[in-house]
Amino acid sequence: MVSANREMAVYCFDTLVAHYNSEQAPHPDFDEGQHPLFVTWKKVVNGGEPRLRGCIGTLEAHCIISGFRDYALTSALRDRRFPPIQAKELPYLQCTVSILTNYETARDYLDWEVGKHGMIIEFTDPDHNARRSATYLPEVAAHEGWTKIEAIDSLIRKAGCNSTITESLRKRIRLTRYESTLFTMHFSEYVAYVKAARGTAPTINGAKPQ
C-alpha cells in the first residue's frame, strides 16, 4: 500500500513554487500509482495554531503524480472558501498530503471512530429534495474536538443543507468511512530539504528569500 510521505509534500511545494515562478516543477521522487488523495494547506503565523488556507482532493482513485500536482494548485488557489494563496504567504505555509484507504460502507451514521475514520455522507435534503454529499478527512473531527453527532451535523451543513437537523435526517444518511495516511511539512522544512538535495534554496517570485 502506498503511504503519504515527505516526497509527496515536497512535490506539492515544488508545484506551488513553480506556479509563482511560471516554470515547470521538478519531476517528483515517488512512483506512479492510483489512489484517492487530498492536499491541505495551512498558514502558521507567530507560532499560533495553523489556520486552514485550502483543502481539496479527490475521493476517487487518481494518478498520484498528476493528482498531487493538480490538487496542490487547486487547493491553494481555487478553494472557494478562501482567497488564493499569494507567493508572500509561502514562508508561513505547511502542507499536509493525504492518501485515502480502506473505504467501507457504515451500518449507520455513528458507525465510525473519531480520529481513525474520515466520513463521506450522502443524503437527500428534505427541504429541497436535492441529493447532497460532503466529506471530512480523519483528522478533522479530532482536531475540532467534536463528538460524532457534532461532526455529522457539521458535515450536513458543509454539504449545503440548511434544513433543521433532526434525528430522522441523520438516520437517512448513507455514510462511507475511510482511513488515511498523511504527511505534514512546513515551508522551512521544504527549504532545508531542497538545500540538502539540490544544493541551493528555492527562490520564489513575490516572496522574501529564506
N, C-alpha and C positions, 0 to 999 in steps of 0.2 A: 504494500500500500504506500502511495506517495504521501509524505507528510510536509506540511508547511515548513520552510527553512529560510536561513539567512539569505541565500542567493536569490530567492523569490522577492524578498523585501528590497534587496539591493537593486533588482531589476525594476521594481516599481519606482524607486527613487531615480534610477537612471532614466527611465521613461519620462518622468516629470521634468527632470533637468534638461533632457534633450528637447522637450517641448518648448521650454523657455528659450533655449539656445537655437531653435529652428534647425535641429540636426537629428541624425539617427542615433538611437540608443545602442550601446554595445550589445552584441549577442549575449543572451543570458547563459549562465553556467549551471543549468539544470536541464534534465531530459524532457522531451516531449511526453505528453500524456493527456488523458481526457478526464477532467474532474469538475464538479461544481466548485466555485471559488468566490471569494469576496475580497475586496480591498477597502480598508478603513484608514482614513487619515484623521489624526487628532492634532491639536495645537497645544503646546505646553508653554505657558507664559509665567515668568518669575517663579518657577518651581511649583506652580499651582497644579490643581487637578487637570489632567488633559481634557480638552474640550473637543467634542466631535466637530469635524470640518467637512466630512463627506464619507459615505459608506454605501457602496453599490457593488453588486456582483450578480452571479447567475446561479440559480438553483438547478439548472440542467448541466450535464457534463459538457465541458468546453475544453478545447486545446489549452493547456495551462500557459504556454508561452504567449500566444496571441490573447488569451484571456487576461493574464496579468497586465499585458501592455494596454489592452483596451480599457479595462476597468480601473487601472491606476489613473488614467486620464479622465474617464467618465466620473469616477468618484471625486476627483479633485476639482473638476471644472464644471460638472453638469448635474450635481446633486441639487435638486430644486429647493431643498430646504436651506441652502446656504449660498452666499456669493462665491464665485470662483476663487480658488486659492491663487494668490499672487506670488510672484517669484520672491518678493521680500519676506514672505512668511516661511520660506523653506527652512531656515535655521531653527525654527521653533516646532517643526513638524515631527510626528512619529507615525510610522506606517505599520499597520498590522495586516498580514496576509493570512487568509483562512482557506483551508481545503476541507470541504464538507464530505462526510462519510456516513454510512450506516443509517440510511433512510428507513423508517418503519412507520406503518400506519398505527396510530394510537387507538386504544379502546374508547377513550373519551377525552374531553378537553383537559383533564387533570392527569392523564397517563404520561407523565414526563417528569424529569428531575431538574430542579433549579441548579444551574452551574454545570450540568452534564449535557443537557439536550438543548438544541435550538428547536424552534417550532415554526411550522407553516400552518396557518389556519385558512380554511375556506368555508364560506357560509353565504347565505342569502340575506341581504339587508331587508328587514321586514317592512320598512317604510317605503322603499323604492323597488322592491322585488329585483334587486340587482345582485349579481354574484360578486363577492369581494374576497380578497386574499391579502395576506401580509406575512412577513417573517421577522423573527428576531434571532440573531446568532446566539450560540450557547452562553456566551459571557454576559449578555445584556441584563437578564433578569437578576443575576447575582450581583452585578455591579450596581444596579439601581436599588438593591435591597428589597425587591418585590416578592410578595407571595405569589403562588401560582395564579390565583384569581386576579390579582393586580396586574400581572404580566399579560394574561389573556385579555383583560379589559383594555389595557393599553394597546394591544395588538388590534383589537376590534376598532379602536379609534384610528390607529395608524392605517388601517385598511380603507378609511374614508367613511366609516359608518357613524352617523350622528344620532341614530335611534337610541332610545332608552335601553340600557344593557340590563337584561333580565336573565334569570337562570334558564328560562326557556330558550333564549337566544344562545347562551353558552352551550347548552346541550345539543343544539343543532350544528355546532361547529364540527367540521372534519379536520382533524389535526394529524399532521405528519411530523414526527420527531426525527432529529438527526444529531450527529455529533460532529466535531471538527477538530483539526489540529491547527494551531496558529503560531505565528512568529511575529514578534514586535521589535522594531528597530527605530531608534531616534536618529535624526539627521546627523548629529555629531558622531554616532557610531558608523553611519554610512560614510562620512568623510574620512574617518580613520581607516575603514576598510578599503576605500578607493586609494588612499595614500599608500597603504601597505601592498595592495595588489597591483596597482598601476603606476606607482612611483610619483604621482602628483595629485594634488587635491582638485576636486571638481570646481570649475568656475561656472557661475550662473549669471546670465544677463539679467540685470534688475535686482540682484541680491548682493548683500555685503559679503566680502570674502571672509571665510572662516579662518 
